[in-house]
Amino acid sequence: MATKKISYEEAMKELEGIVQMLEEGNVSLEDSLEMYQRGIELTKLCQEKLAAAEDKLAKVVTESDEEEPFQAEEGKK
């Protein structure tokens, strides 16, 4: 199954469904392999989308319209 252009949320929802079905164990070996491969595709897609979002957040426009690197403070939530 080719990965069409889907949102991060759609990919995560599909991935969660795949995980649930695989955990239940009621699918054939062939179907399990196909689902696993689709899960890998979706995981890569999600990682790419998260990396793109991080890149966008890495630049924060200051009040003087100059770009300033953004660094999250670790340990704070």
Order of alpha helices (4+ residues) and beta strands (2+ residues): alpha-alpha-beta-beta
